[in-house]
């Protein structure tokens, strides 16, 4: 082998506890970190009424961990919500945070843990006006969806409501100390949420594998996850009680968080963040809508690695000619979207050409743009966005 492997760093310190019923271990695990008081962060809806939440809460109490509940988290948590949670942590001198729910409670918990530890608004870090002096307080994540991978990642997304912007921030202390991956907590996830979050997970592994920051360890994770998602996502959507499919999706989604923490993502997320912040489109749905169009635009520059992904997804043979394999990946993603009932274009999600300038302005400054395998010009990204809004896959093939 003559090709030199590019230098890279890999850091993934989270302890993963996986298995059906593993939520029952949460109390002992949290106490084992030396924590005697925590903020339990969760959502405003059915999550708090779930059997898993009851088991988690009871386990914390049985282990002697004092719990203060913060159950006000909404989708795409705002900086104001983060500040409220951080103020409770500081005022009550809580020692850590436990997040139960999807990506929004986990991200809110991460940002609050960092803000509380430093006494600084999360917005100061998002806009680069300050750098943390202290690491985030210890975080334990118990996810109820299979999509964001936040339970094993070093990133959190916060919405600046005043500016209509969703912004990501990464820090080593955002890696949870423990992630408890219990597929039983996913069984009650509605069909639509299962589809959208699953496509979010697929987007993560695809963008991570195609990133200019890719490395051999992340590659192995991503190819495994693509294969798992291809087999498990339709099954989990078809039958939410299929614990095997739920287990595979939970593990693939979480593992994707390990990979993209090392590699970064790409322009699917660059467009999806402003689409969500400005128009309320759920993050998984936004990624699912946008993904095949960005892939069509990457065929010219990333065909061999796109062919790898298509082969892992079962859409072509591993020795397929590179461009043909890349096009097979685009077709496979389009077909999966149709099977899952995902909207075909941003127009179908209520976004029109009049909305394009504001979305594009945000996408142009997306922090991971330099990791894209194609160095899109500003004009090319504008043309690509027009194609995504119109649902014109041919126009996306720049």
C-alpha positions in Angstrom: 0.0 0.0 0.0 1.6 3.3 -1.2 -1.1 5.8 -0.1 -0.2 7.6 3.1 -3.0 7.7 5.6 -3.8 11.3 6.5 -3.0 12.3 10.1 -6.0 12.6 12.4 -7.2 12.7 16.0 -9.9 10.5 17.4 -11.5 11.3 20.8 -14.6 9.5 22.0 -14.7 9.3 25.8 -18.3 8.5 26.5 -19.2 5.3 28.3 -21.9 3.5 26.3 -24.4 1.3 28.2 -26.6 -0.5 25.6 -29.4 -2.9 25.9 -33.2 -3.4 26.4 -34.1 -2.3 29.9 -30.8 -0.5 30.6 -32.6 2.6 31.8 -33.0 0.7 35.0 -29.2 1.1 35.6 -29.4 4.9 35.3 -29.6 5.7 39.1 -26.6 3.6 40.0 -24.6 4.9 37.0 -25.3 8.5 37.8 -24.4 8.0 41.5 -21.3 6.2 40.4 -20.1 9.4 38.9 -20.1 10.9 42.3 -23.2 13.1 41.6 -25.7 13.7 44.4 -27.9 16.3 42.6 -28.8 16.7 39.0 -31.1 18.7 36.7 -33.3 16.2 34.8 -33.9 17.8 31.4 -36.8 16.6 29.2 -39.5 17.7 26.8 -42.9 19.2 27.3 -44.9 16.4 25.8 -45.4 12.6 26.0 -41.8 11.9 26.8 -42.3 12.8 30.4 -45.3 10.6 30.7 -43.5 7.5 29.3 -42.6 4.4 31.2 -38.9 5.0 30.5 -39.0 8.4 32.2 -40.8 6.9 35.2 -38.1 4.2 35.4 -35.3 6.8 35.1 -36.8 9.0 37.8 -37.4 6.2 40.2 -33.9 4.9 39.7 -32.3 8.2 40.4 -34.3 8.6 43.6 -33.5 5.0 44.7 -29.8 5.8 44.3 -30.0 8.8 46.5 -29.6 11.3 43.7 -31.6 14.6 44.3 -33.5 15.5 41.1 -34.7 18.9 39.9 -36.9 18.6 36.8 -36.7 20.9 33.9 -39.4 19.8 31.5 -39.9 22.9 29.3 -37.7 21.8 26.4 -39.3 22.4 23.0 -38.0 21.3 19.5 -34.9 23.3 18.5 -34.3 24.7 22.0 -33.6 28.4 22.2 -30.8 30.2 24.0 -33.4 31.6 26.4 -34.4 28.0 27.4 -30.8 27.1 27.9 -30.3 30.2 30.1 -33.3 29.2 32.2 -31.9 25.7 32.7 -28.4 27.0 33.5 -29.8 29.5 36.1 -31.5 26.6 37.9 -28.3 24.6 37.9 -26.3 27.6 39.4 -29.0 28.8 41.8 -29.5 25.3 43.3 -25.9 24.3 43.0 -26.6 21.2 41.1 -23.7 18.9 40.2 -24.7 17.6 36.8 -27.4 17.1 34.2 -29.3 14.1 33.0 -31.1 14.4 29.7 -34.1 12.2 28.7 -35.6 12.5 25.3 -34.6 13.3 21.7 -31.9 15.5 20.4 -33.5 18.7 21.7 -33.4 17.8 25.5 -29.9 16.4 25.1 -28.6 19.5 23.3 -30.3 21.8 25.8 -28.8 19.9 28.6 -25.3 20.1 27.1 -25.5 23.8 26.5 -26.9 24.5 30.0 -24.2 22.4 31.6 -21.5 24.5 29.8 -23.2 27.8 30.5 -23.8 27.0 34.1 -20.2 26.0 34.7 -19.0 29.3 33.3 -21.7 31.7 34.2 -21.8 32.8 30.5 -24.7 32.8 28.0 -24.4 30.1 25.4 -24.8 32.8 22.7 -21.3 34.2 23.7 -19.8 30.9 22.6 -22.0 30.4 19.6 -20.8 33.7 18.1 -17.2 33.4 19.2 -17.3 36.3 21.5 -16.0 34.2 24.4 -14.3 30.8 25.1 -15.2 28.5 28.0 -12.8 28.6 31.0 -14.4 25.6 32.6 -15.7 22.4 31.1 -19.4 21.6 31.1 -20.8 19.9 34.2 -21.1 16.1 33.9 -23.8 15.0 31.4 -25.7 11.7 31.2 -27.8 11.2 28.1 -30.8 8.8 27.8 -32.1 9.1 24.2 -35.6 8.3 23.2 -35.1 8.8 19.4 -32.7 7.4 16.9 -31.5 10.3 14.9 -29.3 13.1 16.3 -26.5 11.0 17.8 -26.1 13.7 20.4 -25.7 11.1 23.1 -22.3 10.1 21.8 -21.3 13.4 20.1 -19.3 16.5 21.2 -21.8 18.9 19.6 -25.0 20.7 20.5 -27.3 22.9 18.5 -29.0 26.0 19.9 -31.5 28.4 18.3 -30.9 32.1 18.5 -34.6 33.1 18.2 -33.9 36.8 17.7 -31.7 36.1 14.7 -33.7 33.1 13.4 -30.5 31.0 13.4 -29.8 27.4 14.5 -26.1 27.2 15.4 -23.9 24.3 16.4 -21.2 24.4 19.0 -18.6 21.7 19.7 -16.6 21.1 22.9 -14.9 18.0 24.3 -16.9 18.4 27.5 -20.1 18.0 25.5 -19.3 14.3 25.2 -21.7 12.8 27.8 -19.9 10.9 30.6 -22.5 8.1 30.0 -25.0 7.4 27.3 -27.7 4.9 28.2 -29.0 3.4 25.0 -32.3 1.5 25.8 -34.3 0.5 22.7 -37.3 0.0 24.8 -37.5 3.8 25.2 -37.9 4.0 21.4 -40.8 1.6 20.9 -43.5 4.3 21.4 -41.9 6.7 18.9 -44.6 7.6 16.2 -44.1 6.5 12.7 -43.4 9.9 11.3 -40.8 10.7 14.0 -39.2 7.3 13.4 -38.8 8.1 9.7 -37.5 11.6 10.1 -35.0 10.8 12.9 -33.9 7.8 11.0 -33.2 9.9 7.9 -31.3 12.3 10.2 -29.1 9.4 11.3 -28.5 8.4 7.6 -27.6 12.0 6.7 -25.0 12.0 9.5 -23.2 8.9 8.3 -23.4 9.9 4.7 -22.0 13.4 5.3 -19.4 12.2 7.7 -18.1 9.6 5.3 -17.9 12.2 2.5 -16.4 14.9 4.6 -12.8 16.1 3.9 -12.2 15.3 7.5 -12.9 11.6 7.1 -10.5 9.1 8.7 -10.3 5.3 8.7 -11.9 4.8 12.2 -14.9 7.0 11.3 -15.1 5.3 7.8 -15.6 1.9 9.5 -18.3 3.3 11.8 -20.1 5.1 9.0 -20.1 2.1 6.5 -21.4 -0.2 9.3 -24.1 2.4 10.2 -25.3 2.9 6.6 -25.8 -0.9 6.3 -27.6 -1.1 9.6 -29.9 1.9 8.8 -30.7 0.5 5.3 -32.0 -2.7 6.8 -33.5 -1.4 10.0 -35.2 1.9 9.2 -38.0 0.6 7.0 -38.7 -2.2 9.5 -38.8 0.2 12.5 -41.2 2.5 10.6 -43.4 -0.4 9.5 -43.5 -2.0 13.0 -42.6 0.2 15.9 -42.6 -2.7 18.3 -39.9 -4.5 16.3 -37.2 -4.4 19.1 -34.5 -5.7 16.8 -35.1 -2.9 14.3 -35.3 -0.4 17.2 -32.0 -1.7 18.6 -30.2 -1.5 15.3 -31.4 2.1 14.7 -30.5 3.2 18.3 -27.0 1.8 17.9 -26.5 3.2 14.4 -27.7 6.7 15.3 -25.5 6.8 18.4 -22.5 5.5 16.6 -22.9 8.1 13.9 -22.4 10.7 16.7 -18.9 9.2 17.4 -18.0 9.5 13.7 -19.2 13.0 12.9 -17.7 14.4 16.1 -14.4 13.5 14.4 -15.1 14.4 10.8 -17.7 17.2 10.7 -20.8 17.2 8.4 -21.6 19.0 5.2 -24.0 21.2 3.2 -27.1 19.2 3.8 -26.9 20.5 7.4 -25.8 23.9 6.1 -29.2 24.2 4.4 -31.2 22.3 7.0 -30.3 24.5 9.9 -31.8 27.7 8.4 -34.8 25.8 7.0 -35.6 24.6 10.5 -34.9 27.9 12.3 -36.8 30.1 9.9 -39.6 27.8 8.8 -40.1 25.3 11.6 -39.4 22.2 9.5 -38.3 19.4 11.8 -34.5 18.8 11.5 -34.9 15.2 10.4 -37.4 16.1 7.7 -35.2 18.9 6.5 -32.2 16.7 6.2 -34.2 14.0 4.4 -35.7 16.4 1.9 -32.3 18.0 1.1 -30.0 15.0 1.2 -30.5 13.6 -2.4 -30.1 17.0 -4.0 -26.8 17.7 -2.3 -25.7 14.2 -3.2 -26.5 14.8 -6.8 -24.3 17.9 -6.7 -21.4 15.9 -5.2 -21.2 13.1 -7.9 -18.6 15.0 -9.8 -16.2 15.3 -6.9 -17.0 12.3 -4.6 -18.1 9.5 -6.8 -15.8 6.7 -5.5 -16.8 7.3 -1.8 -20.5 7.7 -2.8 -20.2 4.3 -4.5 -18.9 2.9 -1.2 -22.0 4.2 0.6 -24.3 2.8 -2.1 -22.7 -0.6 -1.8 -23.1 -0.6 2.0 -26.7 0.4 1.5 -27.2 -2.6 -0.9 -27.8 -0.3 -3.9 -24.9 -1.5 -6.0 -22.1 -4.0 -6.1 -18.8 -2.9 -4.5 -17.0 -3.0 -7.8 -19.5 -0.9 -9.7 -18.0 1.9 -11.8 -17.7 4.9 -9.5 -20.1 7.3 -11.2 -22.7 4.6 -11.7 -22.4 3.7 -8.0 -22.7 7.4 -7.0 -25.9 7.7 -9.0 -27.2 4.5 -7.4 -26.8 6.2 -4.0 -28.8 9.2 -5.1 -31.6 6.9 -6.5 -31.5 4.7 -3.3 -32.0 7.8 -1.1 -34.8 9.0 -3.2 -36.5 5.6 -3.1 -36.1 5.4 0.7 -37.6 8.8 1.1 -40.6 7.8 -1.0 -41.0 4.6 1.0 -41.0 6.5 4.3 -43.4 9.2 3.1 -40.9 12.1 3.3 -41.8 15.3 1.3 -40.0 15.4 -2.1 -39.0 19.1 -2.0 -38.9 22.2 0.1 -41.9 23.5 -1.7 -43.8 20.5 -0.4 -42.7 21.6 3.1 -44.1 25.1 2.6 -41.0 26.9 1.4 -41.0 29.1 -1.7 -38.5 30.8 -3.9 -39.1 34.0 -2.0 -37.6 32.3 1.1 -34.3 31.4 -0.7 -32.2 34.5 -0.1 -32.5 34.4 3.7 -31.8 30.6 3.8 -28.9 30.9 1.5 -27.3 33.8 3.5 -27.2 31.5 6.5 -26.0 28.5 4.6 -23.1 30.4 3.1 -21.6 30.9 6.6 -22.2 27.3 7.8 -19.3 26.3 10.0 -18.6 23.0 8.3 -18.8 24.3 4.7 -15.0 23.9 4.3 -15.4 20.1 4.9 -17.5 19.6 1.8 -15.9 17.3 -0.8 -16.9 19.9 -3.4 -15.8 23.5 -2.9 -19.1 25.0 -3.8 -19.1 28.6 -4.9 -21.7 30.9 -3.5 -23.5 30.9 -6.8 -23.5 27.1 -7.0 -25.0 26.9 -3.6 -27.7 29.4 -4.7 -28.5 27.2 -7.7 -28.6 24.1 -5.6 -31.0 25.7 -3.1 -33.3 26.7 -6.0 -33.3 23.1 -7.1 -34.1 21.8 -3.7 -37.0 24.2 -3.3 -38.4 23.3 -6.8 -37.8 19.5 -6.4 -35.6 19.4 -9.6 -33.0 16.7 -9.1 -31.5 17.2 -12.6 -30.9 20.9 -11.8 -29.1 19.9 -8.6 -26.5 17.9 -10.6 -24.4 21.1 -11.2 
